[in-house]
Amino acid sequence: MHKQLLPDGWAEPKGYANGVVAQGETLYLGGQIGWNAQCVFETDDFVKQLHQTLQNIKAILAAGGAGPEHMTRMTWFITDKQAYTDNLRAIGGVYREIMGKNFPAMSVVQVKALIEDRAKIEIEVTAVK
């Protein structure tokens, strides 16, 4: 079981946790991007790549005997801050569709580029089951 950390007097975060306490077997997922299982991009759309990225993460978690509820940390690397902020509602919907209401500690960082030229987003995950 995970416990979210919320200091007294702090506003409750929406869509993420400030910190998480967890105990158990740890899974470390390398950065996942928005291509399919055959390493082929099907779209250049930011939200659609996010959808595929989260599907990839969920599949890897399942391969390790875990699920979204076991995530303790996510680090998002995005190439376009504007695409992220312009699509927050859609991003939230896609996230909840795939990951449910499981909100780990999370960071989002804009980067100049990712190794795969068509990638718009890359996400690393740590999970504890």
Backbone as JSON Lines, residues from 0, in Angstrom:
{"i":0,"aa":"M","n":[0.84,-1.19,0.0],"ca":[0.0,0.0,0.0],"c":[0.88,1.24,0.0]}
{"i":1,"aa":"H","n":[0.48,2.23,-0.76],"ca":[1.21,3.48,-0.84],"c":[0.5,4.55,-0.04]}
{"i":2,"aa":"K","n":[1.28,5.45,0.48],"ca":[0.71,6.58,1.22],"c":[1.23,7.86,0.58]}
{"i":3,"aa":"Q","n":[0.3,8.74,0.19],"ca":[0.7,10.02,-0.36],"c":[1.09,10.96,0.78]}
{"i":4,"aa":"L","n":[2.1,11.78,0.54],"ca":[2.58,12.72,1.54],"c":[2.0,14.1,1.26]}
{"i":5,"aa":"L","n":[1.35,14.69,2.27],"ca":[0.78,16.02,2.15],"c":[1.01,16.76,3.46]}
{"i":6,"aa":"P","n":[2.0,17.66,3.5],"ca":[2.26,18.41,4.72],"c":[1.04,19.21,5.18]}
{"i":7,"aa":"D","n":[0.9,19.39,6.47],"ca":[-0.19,20.17,7.05],"c":[-0.26,21.55,6.42]}
{"i":8,"aa":"G","n":[-1.45,21.97,6.07],"ca":[-1.67,23.3,5.54],"c":[-1.43,23.43,4.05]}
{"i":9,"aa":"W","n":[-0.92,22.39,3.39],"ca":[-0.67,22.47,1.95],"c":[-1.96,22.17,1.18]}
{"i":10,"aa":"A","n":[-2.13,22.84,0.06],"ca":[-3.24,22.54,-0.84],"c":[-3.03,21.16,-1.44]}
{"i":11,"aa":"E","n":[-4.13,20.42,-1.59],"ca":[-4.02,19.08,-2.17],"c":[-3.71,19.19,-3.66]}
{"i":12,"aa":"P","n":[-2.67,18.5,-4.15],"ca":[-2.33,18.57,-5.57],"c":[-3.4,17.88,-6.42]}
{"i":13,"aa":"K","n":[-3.53,18.32,-7.66],"ca":[-4.52,17.73,-8.57],"c":[-3.78,16.99,-9.67]}
{"i":14,"aa":"G","n":[-3.95,15.66,-9.72],"ca":[-3.35,14.87,-10.78],"c":[-1.95,14.36,-10.48]}
{"i":15,"aa":"Y","n":[-1.45,14.57,-9.28],"ca":[-0.14,14.07,-8.89],"c":[-0.04,14.09,-7.37]}
{"i":16,"aa":"A","n":[1.02,13.53,-6.84],"ca":[1.3,13.58,-5.4],"c":[2.6,14.34,-5.19]}
{"i":17,"aa":"N","n":[2.69,15.07,-4.08],"ca":[3.95,15.74,-3.75],"c":[5.02,14.72,-3.38]}
{"i":18,"aa":"G","n":[4.62,13.66,-2.76],"ca":[5.53,12.6,-2.36],"c":[4.74,11.34,-2.04]}
{"i":19,"aa":"V","n":[5.42,10.19,-2.04],"ca":[4.78,8.91,-1.81],"c":[5.7,8.06,-0.94]}
{"i":20,"aa":"V","n":[5.12,7.36,0.02],"ca":[5.85,6.38,0.82],"c":[5.35,5.01,0.38]}
{"i":21,"aa":"A","n":[6.29,4.09,0.09],"ca":[5.92,2.75,-0.37],"c":[6.93,1.74,0.13]}
{"i":22,"aa":"Q","n":[6.48,0.5,0.27],"ca":[7.37,-0.57,0.69],"c":[7.03,-1.81,-0.12]}
{"i":23,"aa":"G","n":[8.05,-2.5,-0.64],"ca":[7.83,-3.7,-1.41],"c":[8.87,-3.85,-2.51]}
{"i":24,"aa":"E","n":[8.53,-4.68,-3.52],"ca":[9.41,-4.92,-4.66],"c":[9.32,-3.73,-5.61]}
{"i":25,"aa":"T","n":[10.47,-3.19,-6.01],"ca":[10.51,-1.98,-6.84],"c":[10.72,-2.34,-8.31]}
{"i":26,"aa":"L","n":[9.96,-1.7,-9.18],"ca":[10.1,-1.83,-10.64],"c":[10.58,-0.48,-11.16]}
{"i":27,"aa":"Y","n":[11.57,-0.5,-12.04],"ca":[12.09,0.7,-12.67],"c":[11.84,0.59,-14.17]}
{"i":28,"aa":"L","n":[11.02,1.47,-14.71],"ca":[10.72,1.45,-16.13],"c":[11.55,2.51,-16.83]}
{"i":29,"aa":"G","n":[12.26,2.09,-17.85],"ca":[13.0,3.03,-18.68],"c":[12.04,3.94,-19.42]}
{"i":30,"aa":"G","n":[12.54,5.02,-19.96],"ca":[11.7,5.98,-20.65],"c":[10.9,5.35,-21.78]}
{"i":31,"aa":"Q","n":[9.59,5.55,-21.73],"ca":[8.69,5.03,-22.76],"c":[8.2,6.18,-23.62]}
{"i":32,"aa":"I","n":[8.08,5.91,-24.91],"ca":[7.63,6.93,-25.85],"c":[6.38,6.45,-26.58]}
{"i":33,"aa":"G","n":[5.85,7.3,-27.46],"ca":[4.57,7.04,-28.09],"c":[4.59,6.21,-29.35]}
{"i":34,"aa":"W","n":[5.44,5.18,-29.39],"ca":[5.36,4.26,-30.52],"c":[4.76,2.95,-30.05]}
{"i":35,"aa":"N","n":[4.34,2.12,-31.03],"ca":[3.66,0.88,-30.69],"c":[4.67,-0.22,-30.34]}
{"i":36,"aa":"A","n":[4.16,-1.43,-30.12],"ca":[5.01,-2.55,-29.7],"c":[6.05,-2.94,-30.75]}
{"i":37,"aa":"Q","n":[5.86,-2.52,-32.0],"ca":[6.83,-2.81,-33.06],"c":[7.76,-1.62,-33.29]}
{"i":38,"aa":"C","n":[7.76,-0.66,-32.35],"ca":[8.62,0.53,-32.42],"c":[8.31,1.4,-33.64]}
{"i":39,"aa":"V","n":[7.01,1.53,-33.94],"ca":[6.55,2.35,-35.06],"c":[5.62,3.43,-34.53]}
{"i":40,"aa":"F","n":[5.87,4.67,-34.92],"ca":[4.97,5.77,-34.57],"c":[3.76,5.72,-35.49]}
{"i":41,"aa":"E","n":[2.57,5.81,-34.92],"ca":[1.34,5.84,-35.7],"c":[0.78,7.25,-35.83]}
{"i":42,"aa":"T","n":[1.36,8.21,-35.08],"ca":[0.85,9.58,-35.09],"c":[1.94,10.54,-34.62]}
{"i":43,"aa":"D","n":[1.79,11.8,-35.0],"ca":[2.66,12.86,-34.49],"c":[1.88,13.78,-33.54]}
{"i":44,"aa":"D","n":[0.64,13.43,-33.25],"ca":[-0.2,14.21,-32.35],"c":[0.25,13.99,-30.9]}
{"i":45,"aa":"F","n":[0.42,15.08,-30.13],"ca":[0.93,15.0,-28.76],"c":[0.04,14.1,-27.89]}
{"i":46,"aa":"V","n":[-1.26,14.36,-27.87],"ca":[-2.16,13.6,-26.98],"c":[-2.22,12.14,-27.39]}
{"i":47,"aa":"K","n":[-2.23,11.87,-28.69],"ca":[-2.27,10.47,-29.15],"c":[-0.96,9.75,-28.83]}
{"i":48,"aa":"Q","n":[0.16,10.46,-28.91],"ca":[1.43,9.84,-28.48],"c":[1.41,9.57,-26.98]}
{"i":49,"aa":"L","n":[0.84,10.49,-26.21],"ca":[0.72,10.26,-24.76],"c":[-0.11,9.01,-24.5]}
{"i":50,"aa":"H","n":[-1.21,8.86,-25.22],"ca":[-2.07,7.69,-25.05],"c":[-1.25,6.41,-25.25]}
{"i":51,"aa":"Q","n":[-0.48,6.35,-26.33],"ca":[0.34,5.16,-26.61],"c":[1.42,4.98,-25.55]}
{"i":52,"aa":"T","n":[2.04,6.08,-25.13],"ca":[3.07,6.01,-24.09],"c":[2.52,5.4,-22.81]}
{"i":53,"aa":"L","n":[1.35,5.86,-22.39],"ca":[0.75,5.33,-21.16],"c":[0.33,3.88,-21.33]}
{"i":54,"aa":"Q","n":[-0.13,3.51,-22.52],"ca":[-0.45,2.1,-22.8],"c":[0.81,1.24,-22.68]}
{"i":55,"aa":"N","n":[1.93,1.76,-23.2],"ca":[3.2,1.04,-23.12],"c":[3.61,0.85,-21.66]}
{"i":56,"aa":"I","n":[3.48,1.9,-20.87],"ca":[3.83,1.83,-19.45],"c":[2.96,0.8,-18.75]}
{"i":57,"aa":"K","n":[1.67,0.84,-19.0],"ca":[0.75,-0.12,-18.36],"c":[1.12,-1.55,-18.73]}
{"i":58,"aa":"A","n":[1.5,-1.79,-19.99],"ca":[1.89,-3.13,-20.43],"c":[3.16,-3.6,-19.73]}
{"i":59,"aa":"I","n":[4.12,-2.73,-19.56],"ca":[5.36,-3.1,-18.87],"c":[5.1,-3.36,-17.4]}
{"i":60,"aa":"L","n":[4.28,-2.52,-16.78],"ca":[3.91,-2.78,-15.38],"c":[3.27,-4.15,-15.25]}
{"i":61,"aa":"A","n":[2.34,-4.49,-16.15],"ca":[1.67,-5.79,-16.11],"c":[2.67,-6.93,-16.27]}
{"i":62,"aa":"A","n":[3.66,-6.74,-17.14],"ca":[4.69,-7.77,-17.33],"c":[5.48,-8.01,-16.05]}
{"i":63,"aa":"G","n":[5.53,-6.99,-15.19],"ca":[6.2,-7.12,-13.9],"c":[5.27,-7.47,-12.76]}
{"i":64,"aa":"G","n":[4.02,-7.82,-13.09],"ca":[3.05,-8.19,-12.07],"c":[2.49,-7.0,-11.31]}
{"i":65,"aa":"A","n":[2.53,-5.83,-11.91],"ca":[2.06,-4.61,-11.25],"c":[1.03,-3.91,-12.13]}
{"i":66,"aa":"G","n":[0.49,-2.83,-11.6],"ca":[-0.47,-2.02,-12.33],"c":[-0.26,-0.56,-12.0]}
{"i":67,"aa":"P","n":[-1.07,0.32,-12.57],"ca":[-0.94,1.75,-12.31],"c":[-1.0,2.11,-10.83]}
{"i":68,"aa":"E","n":[-1.72,1.33,-10.06],"ca":[-1.84,1.61,-8.62],"c":[-0.51,1.44,-7.89]}
{"i":69,"aa":"H","n":[0.47,0.81,-8.52],"ca":[1.78,0.6,-7.91],"c":[2.79,1.71,-8.23]}
{"i":70,"aa":"M","n":[2.42,2.62,-9.14],"ca":[3.34,3.69,-9.51],"c":[3.6,4.61,-8.32]}
{"i":71,"aa":"T","n":[4.86,4.93,-8.1],"ca":[5.22,5.87,-7.04],"c":[5.84,7.15,-7.59]}
{"i":72,"aa":"R","n":[6.39,7.08,-8.8],"ca":[7.02,8.26,-9.4],"c":[6.95,8.18,-10.92]}
{"i":73,"aa":"M","n":[6.65,9.34,-11.53],"ca":[6.68,9.48,-12.99],"c":[7.48,10.73,-13.31]}
{"i":74,"aa":"T","n":[8.36,10.63,-14.29],"ca":[9.04,11.79,-14.82],"c":[8.72,11.89,-16.3]}
{"i":75,"aa":"W","n":[8.09,12.99,-16.66],"ca":[7.67,13.23,-18.05],"c":[8.68,14.18,-18.69]}
{"i":76,"aa":"F","n":[9.16,13.81,-19.86],"ca":[10.02,14.68,-20.67],"c":[9.21,15.02,-21.92]}
{"i":77,"aa":"I","n":[8.95,16.3,-22.13],"ca":[8.15,16.74,-23.26],"c":[8.97,17.69,-24.13]}
{"i":78,"aa":"T","n":[8.69,17.68,-25.43],"ca":[9.43,18.55,-26.33],"c":[8.71,19.87,-26.6]}
{"i":79,"aa":"D","n":[7.45,19.99,-26.17],"ca":[6.66,21.18,-26.48],"c":[5.76,21.53,-25.3]}
{"i":80,"aa":"K","n":[6.2,22.48,-24.49],"ca":[5.42,22.92,-23.33],"c":[4.05,23.44,-23.75]}
{"i":81,"aa":"Q","n":[3.99,24.16,-24.86],"ca":[2.72,24.71,-25.33],"c":[1.72,23.6,-25.67]}
{"i":82,"aa":"A","n":[2.2,22.56,-26.33],"ca":[1.32,21.42,-26.64],"c":[0.8,20.78,-25.37]}
{"i":83,"aa":"Y","n":[1.62,20.74,-24.34],"ca":[1.21,20.19,-23.04],"c":[0.16,21.08,-22.4]}
{"i":84,"aa":"T","n":[0.45,22.36,-22.26],"ca":[-0.48,23.25,-21.55],"c":[-1.78,23.47,-22.34]}
{"i":85,"aa":"D","n":[-1.7,23.46,-23.67],"ca":[-2.91,23.63,-24.48],"c":[-3.84,22.43,-24.41]}
{"i":86,"aa":"N","n":[-3.34,21.29,-23.98],"ca":[-4.12,20.04,-23.98],"c":[-4.31,19.44,-22.6]}
{"i":87,"aa":"L","n":[-4.25,20.24,-21.55],"ca":[-4.33,19.7,-20.19],"c":[-5.6,18.89,-19.95]}
{"i":88,"aa":"R","n":[-6.72,19.35,-20.43],"ca":[-7.99,18.62,-20.21],"c":[-7.93,17.25,-20.91]}
{"i":89,"aa":"A","n":[-7.48,17.24,-22.16],"ca":[-7.37,15.97,-22.9],"c":[-6.33,15.06,-22.26]}
{"i":90,"aa":"I","n":[-5.22,15.63,-21.81],"ca":[-4.17,14.85,-21.14],"c":[-4.73,14.19,-19.89]}
{"i":91,"aa":"G","n":[-5.47,14.97,-19.1],"ca":[-6.09,14.4,-17.89],"c":[-7.05,13.28,-18.21]}
{"i":92,"aa":"G","n":[-7.85,13.43,-19.26],"ca":[-8.79,12.39,-19.65],"c":[-8.1,11.12,-20.09]}
{"i":93,"aa":"V","n":[-7.07,11.26,-20.92],"ca":[-6.31,10.1,-21.38],"c":[-5.63,9.42,-20.2]}
{"i":94,"aa":"Y","n":[-5.04,10.21,-19.31],"ca":[-4.36,9.65,-18.15],"c":[-5.33,8.83,-17.31]}
{"i":95,"aa":"R","n":[-6.49,9.41,-16.97],"ca":[-7.46,8.7,-16.12],"c":[-8.02,7.46,-16.82]}
{"i":96,"aa":"E","n":[-8.2,7.53,-18.15],"ca":[-8.69,6.38,-18.92],"c":[-7.75,5.18,-18.77]}
{"i":97,"aa":"I","n":[-6.46,5.43,-18.81],"ca":[-5.48,4.34,-18.81],"c":[-4.96,4.04,-17.41]}
{"i":98,"aa":"M","n":[-4.65,5.07,-16.64],"ca":[-4.02,4.89,-15.33],"c":[-5.0,4.97,-14.16]}
{"i":99,"aa":"G","n":[-6.24,5.35,-14.43],"ca":[-7.22,5.49,-13.36],"c":[-6.89,6.7,-12.5]}
{"i":100,"aa":"K","n":[-7.3,6.65,-11.28],"ca":[-7.04,7.75,-10.35],"c":[-5.85,7.4,-9.47]}
{"i":101,"aa":"N","n":[-4.76,7.03,-10.11],"ca":[-3.5,6.7,-9.44],"c":[-2.52,7.81,-9.76]}
{"i":102,"aa":"F","n":[-2.2,8.59,-8.76],"ca":[-1.39,9.79,-8.97],"c":[-0.1,9.72,-8.17]}
{"i":103,"aa":"P","n":[1.0,9.3,-8.81],"ca":[2.29,9.23,-8.14],"c":[2.93,10.61,-8.03]}
{"i":104,"aa":"A","n":[4.06,10.68,-7.35],"ca":[4.87,11.9,-7.4],"c":[5.28,12.08,-8.86]}
{"i":105,"aa":"M","n":[5.19,13.31,-9.34],"ca":[5.37,13.52,-10.77],"c":[6.12,14.81,-11.05]}
{"i":106,"aa":"S","n":[6.97,14.76,-12.07],"ca":[7.65,15.93,-12.6],"c":[7.44,15.96,-14.1]}
{"i":107,"aa":"V","n":[7.33,17.18,-14.66],"ca":[7.26,17.36,-16.1],"c":[8.36,18.34,-16.48]}
{"i":108,"aa":"V","n":[9.2,17.94,-17.43],"ca":[10.34,18.74,-17.85],"c":[10.3,18.91,-19.36]}
{"i":109,"aa":"Q","n":[10.44,20.16,-19.82],"ca":[10.56,20.38,-21.26],"c":[12.01,20.19,-21.66]}
{"i":110,"aa":"V","n":[12.21,19.42,-22.73],"ca":[13.55,19.17,-23.26],"c":[13.6,19.64,-24.71]}
{"i":111,"aa":"K","n":[14.79,19.89,-25.19],"ca":[14.95,20.35,-26.57],"c":[14.56,19.28,-27.57]}
{"i":112,"aa":"A","n":[14.94,18.04,-27.28],"ca":[14.65,16.93,-28.19],"c":[14.76,15.62,-27.43]}
{"i":113,"aa":"L","n":[14.19,14.57,-28.02],"ca":[14.33,13.21,-27.52],"c":[15.12,12.41,-28.56]}
{"i":114,"aa":"I","n":[15.65,11.29,-28.18],"ca":[16.5,10.51,-29.07],"c":[15.76,10.11,-30.35]}
{"i":115,"aa":"E","n":[14.5,9.68,-30.22],"ca":[13.68,9.36,-31.4],"c":[13.08,10.67,-31.91]}
{"i":116,"aa":"D","n":[13.42,11.06,-33.12],"ca":[13.03,12.37,-33.65],"c":[11.53,12.63,-33.61]}
{"i":117,"aa":"R","n":[10.7,11.62,-33.83],"ca":[9.24,11.83,-33.87],"c":[8.61,11.83,-32.49]}
{"i":118,"aa":"A","n":[9.36,11.43,-31.48],"ca":[8.81,11.37,-30.12],"c":[8.54,12.77,-29.58]}
{"i":119,"aa":"K","n":[7.35,12.95,-29.04],"ca":[6.94,14.22,-28.42],"c":[7.0,14.15,-26.9]}
{"i":120,"aa":"I","n":[7.0,12.93,-26.38],"ca":[6.96,12.71,-24.93],"c":[7.69,11.42,-24.59]}
{"i":121,"aa":"E","n":[8.36,11.43,-23.44],"ca":[8.99,10.23,-22.91],"c":[8.71,10.23,-21.41]}
{"i":122,"aa":"I","n":[8.32,9.08,-20.87],"ca":[7.97,9.0,-19.45],"c":[8.72,7.84,-18.81]}
{"i":123,"aa":"E","n":[9.38,8.13,-17.68],"ca":[10.01,7.12,-16.83],"c":[9.09,6.87,-15.64]}
{"i":124,"aa":"V","n":[9.06,5.65,-15.16],"ca":[8.2,5.29,-14.02],"c":[8.96,4.45,-13.02]}
{"i":125,"aa":"T","n":[8.72,4.71,-11.76],"ca":[9.13,3.82,-10.68],"c":[7.86,3.34,-10.02]}
{"i":126,"aa":"A","n":[7.77,2.05,-9.76],"ca":[6.6,1.46,-9.13],"c":[7.05,0.52,-8.01]}
{"i":127,"aa":"V","n":[6.21,0.37,-7.01],"ca":[6.49,-0.54,-5.9],"c":[5.25,-1.4,-5.7]}
{"i":128,"aa":"K","n":[5.47,-2.74,-5.72],"ca":[4.35,-3.66,-5.52],"c":[4.56,-4.49,-4.27]}
